[in-house]
């Protein structure tokens, strides 16, 4: 059995990696982050390549590929922390595709898949989502409430206010919706949310991978008392732990992406495992990266802090690790109870 990517998937990965290495260099990310704006030129290029619609069905204007292909793009974009609204837009389209009506599919998905419209997804409490990534520039907003399902609305139907965020590479907003605002999504909201969790987890894997590579390169080059600092046991042990956490996040996320397409009955537990592992890894790996960079790691000029900030936001997005471990326990307890009975 082959657990690797297919030739087509490797080609998507290679193309994304080469493009972003050129178009999302650290100095360009810094420029847009410090200016507080998205990289519209890069976003247009990604739209021309069809990235926003990679996992949207062809009949809705997308490329008709799956969660694994979407996961690949999210990981590569996470690695560069590119200042584009890709993740929030695909989260919105994922919820609409899996929980929306045929009429909502026809009306909303083609524009989201092409990038003509931008989307955002928020978790609301009593109609208010305090932190909606991409909310300030979204045309279509999906709000999910635990007890009352999900609603989709245009930006004009919602009250959108400023919401400060630790991560300046992407916009955030506080979104309020009137009690009668928006349209309900009456389909499989849970299935859509699980696929959204896979996308966020994939981005965290990319963040961790980049932080690990930057750290290993730095400790090989930085010398102290005439030897590379990476030769010290404490530093090498820290790097080994970073690798362990990154690969744990990668393997659980890869399984969840596979389950989304091949074994949907396992998706709930797989998505919970992936988000818990990726959230923990994102926080720990990027914090270790800053520590291993020593004094320079704490400076504004060091690029590693962009990864740390992205990891903090993504780790909390759609629920932190603690929430998803509790959810996983509930899923497994329910399955065990059904088996015993």
N, C-alpha and C positions, 0 to 999 in steps of 0.2 A: 504494500500500500504506500502510495506517495503522499506524504504530508506537506510537500512543498507547494509553491505556486505553479500554476500552469504557464506555458510559454506566453500566452496572451497577457496574463496577469503580471508576469515579469517585465513584459514590454511596457505596460502601463506604469509600473514602478520605475523603470529606467527612464522613461520619458519625463515623468513627474520630477524625479530626482535631478535630472540634467537641467530641466527648465527652471526649477526653483533655485538651483545653485547659482544660476546666472541672474534671475529676475528678483530673487528675494535675498540678496546678500545682506549681511549684518548692517552695513552702513545705510542701506536703503530702508530696512526695517526701522532702524533708529530714527531716520529722517521723518518717516510718517508717524511713528509713535510720539516723538517729541512735538510734532505739529498737531497731534490729536486727530488725525484723519486717516481714512482707509486709502490703500494704494489702488486707485481706480484704474490706472493703466494695466496693472497686473490682473485685476479682476476682469477687465474686458478680455484679456488674453485667455484667461481660464474659461470664460463663457464661450469664446470662439471654439475652444477645444471640447466644449460640451461637458465640462466637469460638474457643474451644478446639477445636471440631470443624469449623471452616470448610473444611478440606481433607480431612476424613474422609468416606468414602463414606456416602451416605444409608442404605444397608442396615446400616451399623454405627453409626447414630445421629448421624452428622454432617450437614453441609450439602451435601456433595458437590461443592464448588467445587474450584479447583485451586491450583497453586503460586503463581500470580500474585496471587490474592486473599490467600493466606497471607502472601506477601511484602509486600503493602500494609500489613497489620496489623502485621507485625514492624517495618517501617520507622517507622510512626507511634508504636508503643510505644517503639522505640529513641530517637526524637526527644525523648520526655518522660522517658526512663529510669524509667518507672513501676515501682513496687515490687510487681510481681505475678509469679507463677510461670508466665506464659504461655509463654515461649520453651522452658524445659526440658520442660514438659508436651507441647507440640506436637512437640518433637524425639523424645520417647519414642513418641508415637502414630504418628509418621511411620515409625519403624523397625518397629514392630509391624505396621502396615498393609502395608508393602511386603516384609517378611521373615517375618512370622508365618504360622502355619497358620490354616485356617478356624476351628478351635476356639478358638485364641488371639484371633482377631478378634472372635468372638462374645462371648467371656468378658471381654476387657479393653477393647476400643475404646469401647463405649457409655458407660462411666463416665468415660473420659478425654475423650471428645467433649463430654460434658455438663458437665465440670468437677467431677463428684462425686468423682473420683479425680484426684490430681496425679501427674505423671510426671517422670522425670529420665533423662538419657542421659549415660553416662560412657565414656571410652576407658580400658581397663584393660591393665595389664601383669602377667601371671601372676596374674590374678584380683583385682588391686587397682587401683582408680581413685583417684588422689590428689586430684583436684579435680572433683567432680560438682556442677554448678550445679543448685540446687534439690533436692539429694539429702537434705537434712535434713528436708524437709517432704513428700517424695514418698511416694506409696503404691505406685507401680509404678516399678521401676528397670530400665533396659536397659544392660547392659555389653557393649561391643564390644571384641574383641581381634583384632589384625591377623591372627594365624595360626590362630585357633580360632573364628572367626565371632562370633556374638552370643548372649547369654542374657538372658532376662527373668525377673525375680523380684519378689516382694513385698518391702516394706521389712522385714518380719519375718524373711525368709530371709537378709538381708544384715547384715553388721556395719557400722554407720554411726557414724562418729566426726566430731569437729569438724575443720574445715579452714579456716583463716583465708584471707580473700580481700581483695584490694584494693578490691573493689566492695561496699559495705555495702547497696546497694539490693536485693540478692538473696542468698539463703542458699546456702552451699556445704557440701559434706561430703566426707569420705574414705570410700569404700565398698569393702568387701572381701566377696568371695563365696566360700563353701566350694567345693572342687573339684567336688562333686556338687550344688551349689546352683543353683536356677533351672531354667528350661526353655530348650532351644536354639531359636533362630530359624533355621529352615533354608531360608528363602527368599532373595530378592535383598537381602542385607545392603548390598552396595555401592550399589545403587540407592537404598535408604533413606538411607544416609549422604550421598549426593550431594544429595538433597532437604533433608536436615538442614543441610548446608553453605549451601544457598541461603537458608534461614531465618536463619541466623546472619549471613550477609553482608548480608541485608536490614536487620537490626537495626543493623548498623554503618553502613549508608548513612544511616539516620535519625539516628544519633548525629552523624555528620559534618555532615549538613545543618543540624541544630540548632546545632552549634558554629560553623559558618560564619555563620549568620544572627545569632547573638548577637555575634559578633566584628565583623561589618560594622556592626551597630547601635551598638556601643560606640565604634568608631573614628570614626564620624560625629559622635557626641555629645561625646566627650572632646576637650577643647581644650588645646593647648599653644602658648605664645607667641602666643595670639590666633587660632589656626587649628585646625581639626579634625586630630587626629593621623593620620586616614586620608588626608589630603592629602599626607603625606610619602611619597616614592617607596618607601622600604624597607617601609613598612607596607602600601601598596597592592599591592606585588609579593607580599608574603606572603599577602594575602587572595586574590590571583589564583591563587597556587599552591594554596591551600586549595580554591578552586572547581574547579580542574583535577583534583585528587585525588578530590574528592567526586563529580564527574561521571563520572570513570573508574570508580569503584566502582559508581555507579548504573547505568551502561550495561552493564557486565559482569554485574552481578547481575540486571538485567532480562532479559538474554539467557538466563541460566541458568534463571530462573523460567519463561521461555517454553519453553525446551528440555525442561524436566521434563515438561511436558504435551504438547508438540507434536512434539518430536524427541528421544526418549529416548536414541538412539544417540549424540547429541552431548552428553549431559548430563555425562558424566565430565569431559571437558575444560572444559566451560562452568562447572561447579561449582568446579573447581580454579582457573580464571582468576578467578572471582568472589571466592572466599575469599582468594586471594593479594592481589588489588587492594584488597578491602575491609579486610583486616587492616592492610596498609600505610597505607591512607588513614586508618583509625581512629586509629592511633598518631600519624601526622604531623599530621593536621588538628586533633586535640584538643590536642596539644602546642603547635601554632602559636596556637591560640585562647588558651591560657593566657599565652603569650608576648605576644600582641598586647594582652591586657588589662593588661599592665604589672604594677606592684606589687600591685594588687588581685587579679590573677589567681591569685596564690599564697596567698591567704587562705582560711580555712575558710568565711568568709561568702559567697564568690563561688560562684555555682551552676555555673560552668563546670567545676569539678573533678569533679562527678558524671559528666559526659560523658567526661572523661579516664579516670576509673576504669573505667567501663563498657567503653570502647574497649580498654583494656589486657586486660581479662578476655576479651572477645569475640574479640580478635585472636589469642589463644592457644587458644581453644576449638575442639576438633576438629581441631587442627593449625594451626600458624602459617604465615605467608606462604611461608617458605623450604620447608617441607614440601610445600605445594601447587604451588609452581613446579617442584619436582623431580618431583612426580606428573604434572604437565602434560607435562613433557618426556618422561616415560616413555610416556604415552598417545600422544603424537604420534610418538615413535620406533617404537612398536609398529605404528601405522597405516602409517607410511612403509615399514616392513619388509614388511608384508603387501601393500602396493601394488607394491613392487618385485618380490617373489616371484611 
